[in-house]
């Protein structure tokens, strides 16, 4: 049953990935001719033609497209114009950097949000609830690029405590992770709080009280478990957002992830790399979605595929 | 069994308010009662009478705020419950006082196995853990009548039937042999035959353990079957209290008399109506079936579930046909197919010369005008954002030829008055009405398209007894005035006695008996019909006098 379900999902995903790649193929080519960027401004017409011929850019667009599809079938994803090596290798090298950042930021956000949201829901209207509401709203609505730039100004330039950009030490992680956490944390606190309040008002919570269970066990055992489903949905959505390339954050902090790679490649009209980054992230998002569906089954025995 | 010894629980002068936006609403007003070991006290009242609030406070289950216990004392076995802190309360709950509720599906946690949920009672009171608890839980499940308890212990609540879920709740409640079991409408959501089994189980358990039983119900027959003593509540006050037999045979308070009078009695059938134009058939259903394919494994044969299995019947113009059966009998499936809300697997239904199931487009639209439906849950079947005027006039927006727009307002008021509401109700929204009033609005909406046949699917089942009778009275009155035909679907056989001309009894998708109402009640032929009729519980005092227990 389950394998059949995953198979069906994979089949549908392949169709949408093909559609996506088609779209990306034509859209990138609307940005202009790469030879304008890769050759000196005063290069001759012959040189331009030679460059185009070398990279297959002299063919009509539809011929280029079918060539691209044929290469895809033999797992040839093209060559990077900029780095002169396999485009997919370039994308796969950058992806783990993004993944690491996303996993760390999301794990911290989810754990923290569940704790804060559950405690806020346990006593709605309390001081803690109101502070949590204020902080989460601020987190969810503050633009990340602004926080990132202010962070660099204060902690890196002003106080000199943290590096401005790049990777390396643990210190390099602090600002990017914090900035990436803001929005997921803020949204998740609100989701957890809302679903927890309705879970705590459910009849089965009355049963638990009538059994004489401890309040802490009721909140974290009975209510929380039932509120996790919507949390998983939202968290999954936010995760795909981060995997998709935390473009702004990676660019500002010079983090060599897939978001930064995508932006650089688009600016430099490195078509093969753009297409490869899209392919890699699309597959990653597909895997995340399957994982969410499987998590549903684990969380709620009433769900079967 | 009569009360023995001194009371184990005494409640004195309990008054509870609920704080709403405006003034506090008094839910319970100066209520006092007690219960002795081994005794059954029934608290009888309709919805909103304060009966659940009174017992909820005993277990500390009323949230404060919005609840506010203004005054009152609770003495339980020498302890004043109002003086207990959270831990002291926790010690009592589940161990010495336990509770079961109306809707076990909602009151069981959907994501944990029933075994785990029962085991929590032991764990919360440090009464063992691990393997030993598991054995105890299996024994409990066996005691309350769950078959294959060793396997079923690992099932989730949704994998049990309604009656079994209530058995699971009971197992949870009696796990630590409490002194008091509070049962809040324990059988209201169950079929009549299952109801009888659950009541038997509660009685047996009480005999075994000698616990006191406080039972809350709105159902007079259940009350009579269980009670040693009864208190009757209305609008937050106790209006009558006494020994069960006395209250039933010699009710003193006007409210109690009205409740007892609302019971369907054998003699109380209306004077026979002039039969409708019996020779004109309005609807003829032939060999109607609805099958659902069941999921099957790779190698097992295809299986199907026959929700409706070769059902045929006819409705004459002006006639009322009652379709009676328990849940799963297929009665609602028939209604949904006749309204073309679901498609049948096979069969025909000829309405005024045309087969309903072949209608399409404009013809289907015209047919929908002529047949209307009233659902069980009027709140769920109305858009909460629309006011009553828009709800009732919506059919005219769909079927343009019924009424020109300038006349809508007058007609809405006319319809509201026809169903016993007032003109000013037109501007209100559904949540501002009581259940009975909402059902009247649903009927007004059904009448708006000037139908010839109204299908009522459990239309009064969610209402209080006294309201049920009012709504049925309204339907009967409309039948007389407008010459309507009804298909009246219910699980409650006694209720159709005064209303239906003919009754169809259904079981597991099949019609097992069909007869004129009086003949069916006088001499039920099929065993299942007899079972439904006998499922009406016998009063406790009669059973004890004759010393005969139904099997």
Interface residues (C-beta under 8 A of the other chain):
Chain A: X202 X203 X204 X206 X207 X208 X209 X210 X211 X212 X213 X214 X215 X217 X222 X225 X226 X299 X300 X301 X302
Chain B: X59 X60 X61 X86 X89 X90 X91 X92 X93 X94 X95 X98 X99 X101 X103 X106 X107 X108 X109 X110 X111 X112 X117 X120 X121 X124 X125 X156 X158 X169 X172 X173
